[in-house]
Amino acid sequence: MSKKIAPVLASLTAAALFLTTACSSSDDSSDSGTTGTEKVALTYWSWAPNMDKVVEGWNSTHPNIQVTVNKQDGGDPAVTKLLTAIKAGSGAPDVMQAEYQKIPTLVSADALADISKQAGSLKDKFPAAVWNSVTLGGDALYGVPQDSGPLMFFYRSDVFEKNGLQAPKTWDDYAAAAEKIHKANPKQYLGTFSATDAGLFTGLAQQAGASWWGVNGDSWTVNVNDAATQKVAAYWGGLVEKGTVDNKPMYTPEWNAALNDGSQVGWVSAVWAPGVLEGSAKDTKGKWKAAPMPQWDTAAPATGNWGGSATSVTSQSKHPKEAAEFITWLNSDPAALKLLAGTANVYPAANDASSALTTPPAFFSDQADFYTIAAEAGKQAKSFTYGPNVNVAYSAFNDAFGKAAEAKKAAAFTESLATIQKATVDDMKNSGFTVAG
């Protein structure tokens, strides 16, 4: 299948992937599954913790479809390993945990099967944004959403109270709070703009209405330099230039220390932030609160996602029907959602996630509405389509925004977007994709 059209036309993609799946087996039985009495063994590659214990819930009630979990490294190593197996024609698992941002890459390489016939009815069980991530905006279905990372705002309530502030409802409120806090104590910052975290910036752009990739007929479109992303870059670049937020990278010893000693008193992050804060800012437990994201337009609340993954059936599975049945259970059954939340420690992407999360995270033990806020954020996330070369775009972001952060000029941030746009388009064209515009 030509990768110029693989991720674009849903009907052509589905047909091509269906053909790939059929060719990987000796007869048509691989497409329809078993006769009902034959025992099927499925392999599942995942990096989520304790996923083998989660799967025990399935195996105990499905004796004829047994799943074995093979723990893998996440991110690019997982993608590389799967693509190597697909190219070799052997060694690929039946089921694969796949980050949303990697799905277009895997689809373009014919590595994932279209399971819309087996699991297409699940659409209403998930927020629109994560469902878009597994359909690429079309009718084909390349996985079932497993976990998501809706963006939220976390802040030191004691510092806000001391400065007579409330959680910011708008980005103007955030900017005003950042200035007031830093003016009152020059050692304190409400946040940092980390130029090495493209995933967070993507979520911020998503909230503003951006979708960096898209489809146009049989071509890709690339819009990294659109008006929504320009607005976000100008906003954060302005705060950095003014000096009211820090601009040091996250996840460094210095950043960890700033969270713990009170130098950084706020963090725009995702639903999984409590685990990070518990490890990095243990001395501040009980002083943090979670709130919805500041808004560009309070009349139309929205947010973005930072992180998350789906569970997909690979194109070389000999039992796609049974594999689709398993991943449907894993990501939508109430009992499975409880196991995902309580045993695998992930935030389920399903709309019913809140039913599996009845107590707040330990770090926010006094905030009973934590998961209510998170659930609402998940529903408010805007759709965002990833492309087949996210790694190239993110690498270009790290380079261009890293230089802008050093310059500390707002214009440098917005000008960087044109550089990222060009690098992304040039790479796609050089790789054989058709890019409109």
Steps between C-alpha positions, in 0.01 A plus 500: 500500500635841404570706807396807307138403559522248784391730782264708290214335318328284757345267247826439317692464824252251638512293184878500493535404863235232460704361213818513707332308780362238265834450328669434831299181553449180310121523463196715570455357848751750639259782423196350659669355807434154637208263481416569865660189643858546383728656757676817392822639646560873459814700578477856626788748506455765768714725719226585752586373849329185626318444173545126545289522817234697312490235228445230760148639528443412135674164503300380800170550315606417143660155506501470122675833439809529714719810493868515593651840581854570388636809678664745260674833504266780399542782250721471193663166602158332500417639156837400357469148636151455356594639159802269487278201572241609244765540232646159581155342477531328837532577868230767517251478788125474454438808712716808549481797734554800274533867592244711316774704336658183358186353343534684166858375469389142564203530263718634220724195543203259482571389855149541646174333400171676445260360761202723423280197419574343838516805727357796311197522731720621787513860382250635754697352789794738449562876476504626143865609514643157588265327257632727225851387590423137417302573184719774349178684430362224274288189528778247552582408859862429594460429870288561808599795721658379823622797701507874452666807648254791510674822596422660837651772716675424829590773747620566854182608677692649792695732270183603317324577829796702624486712184120533500465294183258238376566229243523677161193455281660657190850526358486873575435404863798265489729773366381744768549241776847413370601866508359561849661192651840572348485866601414405861785247511758519216608144580154363426352417161150380420644272235771436249486487123702190418631522146589131503146370552331501160224276634382765746516775239300280263230469766497877552464553126227236491305691764521814284353312202809385311535169318843485349431224251190422300374338183398656173380243250794267450751743650623606840480857620741654752402805706755543776517873423126566524333789682410295809857381551632850431277629780631243748864560404458877528334466840769285659779683321363823643503363855856376456615834357334685787662265749182415690538127432817297501622333183711215631436144380276270700600165646847614604642493854470879507134489399423229755664711771299807395173310547607378842649821641219727382682676218247364250147530635293392202511249219297465182501123467277197448285277716805286579681793670429386859741209461776735388431748778501224759849403390642847437322718755431266791563776757210703362226238527170651608584840354403435136162523331381388158287723278373508142730647239497879454291579193532711190121526486302420816181473293650203313719314751761273348820322585762281335672171573855424605572133456280196470487180299272252329497122478525387139478175306800448275462426132675165537279357774351167397207563731385860450141425606604362837761773542237766437270332751774509761594867453132597504467338843829644621404859431123515550385228741431648848702229675792554263491877551534448874800276441660751262456780754581311816755243383667645190483854643383660178217747444251312279393685188140376518221735599425266790849547649363696794300196613828315543664785690304556818777651713742781405873439451695476826679830437160672468326297767306803628355588159199274452409650162838429338371239257183694433719783371707251303195337341364835388839591357509176303166580339611854416818403315496614140581256222857500373630293210859379517707430191741227393813693603425635846856419604637740236262780600580455867873496436469821299296649786764416758771661288312812391325570831818425690667787316197722558511425872863607510418822314205573732320693226131443422563548128754218504231256618251588228769508230605150604172357378589566136823305551311205651241513220767486229693218668182293534381554143845441347538174689157373392567581137843339514340190651255469210185650651284735299461832682246755386598864496 
